[in-house]
């Protein structure tokens, strides 16, 4: 009866060591301290829902657009010029402050069924983007409407 | 008497093949699930974080270790002398999956399970994942408690 207790521990230990070795770079990156972002909340987070025509106009004006989906989904296709800020990715948020902090930002995710755009929009609001526009129909509608799509990793 | 012995032997052989078949089935699911995620750790961490259960660093750690654990368990299930331990770890893994999926279903989270990376489509819906995890949990329990001993 001892073996069933020791062997599972060996299996878990082996998998843990292998997993951490395989993903050492990723794990070290995650645990590297990130400089604290300055919170600049003014007023209440009230995102503005926008339609595809508004998104197109904003894109043509070269406004700041944020893709709140995962990096892999972003790489498969995104609105041209969009920045990738997956939910919970503080490094990507820091990059947004460094590169593009402005009054207005437009955020989208996959479509009506996802809430990542809303959550990332709130994070952007907290770090200083005053007005957050949410494109609720998301990338699904943008792509199916035949509008331009850019591919490639962030 | 001889007839009884022969019936018992036939039953034993059937039971043995059933156990082998179930071990291969559970191992195949774990091997597929692990291999789909083992080199997509950031993507898998994002899928874990969508459950909103663990802190971000916890999601990253689990995403780094879970795919290799699934592959190791698959290997153990196929090895004589190790498969019962593999079944025990599988019970623990599927128990945790079931709890996490149930919690996501109760909170009505608009997510997929993230079990097979990004390629599984409908198989990744929370309902389908809950059914699959419950089935695998049942099979793993059966394997762990089965009377088969040290069979290849």
Boltz contact constraints between the chains, C-beta under 6 A:
constraints:
  - contact:
      token1: [A, 4]
      token2: [B, 84]
      max_distance: 6.0
  - contact:
      token1: [A, 4]
      token2: [B, 85]
      max_distance: 6.0
  - contact:
      token1: [A, 4]
      token2: [B, 88]
      max_distance: 6.0
  - contact:
      token1: [A, 7]
      token2: [B, 85]
      max_distance: 6.0
  - contact:
      token1: [A, 8]
      token2: [B, 85]
      max_distance: 6.0
  - contact:
      token1: [A, 8]
      token2: [B, 88]
      max_distance: 6.0
  - contact:
      token1: [A, 8]
      token2: [B, 89]
      max_distance: 6.0
  - contact:
      token1: [A, 11]
      token2: [B, 72]
      max_distance: 6.0
  - contact:
      token1: [A, 11]
      token2: [B, 76]
      max_distance: 6.0
  - contact:
      token1: [A, 11]
      token2: [B, 89]
      max_distance: 6.0
  - contact:
      token1: [A, 14]
      token2: [B, 72]
      max_distance: 6.0
  - contact:
      token1: [A, 15]
      token2: [B, 68]
      max_distance: 6.0
  - contact:
      token1: [A, 15]
      token2: [B, 69]
      max_distance: 6.0
  - contact:
      token1: [A, 15]
      token2: [B, 72]
      max_distance: 6.0
  - contact:
      token1: [A, 16]
      token2: [B, 65]
      max_distance: 6.0
  - contact:
      token1: [A, 18]
      token2: [B, 68]
      max_distance: 6.0
  - contact:
      token1: [A, 19]
      token2: [B, 64]
      max_distance: 6.0
  - contact:
      token1: [A, 19]
      token2: [B, 65]
      max_distance: 6.0
  - contact:
      token1: [A, 19]
      token2: [B, 68]
      max_distance: 6.0
  - contact:
      token1: [A, 20]
      token2: [B, 64]
      max_distance: 6.0
  - contact:
      token1: [A, 23]
      token2: [B, 41]
      max_distance: 6.0
  - contact:
      token1: [A, 23]
      token2: [B, 64]
      max_distance: 6.0
  - contact:
      token1: [A, 26]
      token2: [B, 41]
      max_distance: 6.0
  - contact:
      token1: [A, 27]
      token2: [B, 64]
      max_distance: 6.0
  - contact:
      token1: [A, 30]
      token2: [B, 57]
      max_distance: 6.0
  - contact:
      token1: [A, 30]
      token2: [B, 60]
      max_distance: 6.0
  - contact:
      token1: [A, 70]
      token2: [B, 43]
      max_distance: 6.0
  - contact:
      token1: [A, 70]
      token2: [B, 46]
      max_distance: 6.0
  - contact:
      token1: [A, 72]
      token2: [B, 43]
      max_distance: 6.0
  - contact:
      token1: [A, 72]
      token2: [B, 118]
      max_distance: 6.0
  - contact:
      token1: [A, 86]
      token2: [B, 46]
      max_distance: 6.0
  - contact:
      token1: [A, 88]
      token2: [B, 49]
      max_distance: 6.0
  - contact:
      token1: [A, 88]
      token2: [B, 56]
      max_distance: 6.0
  - contact:
      token1: [A, 113]
      token2: [B, 110]
      max_distance: 6.0
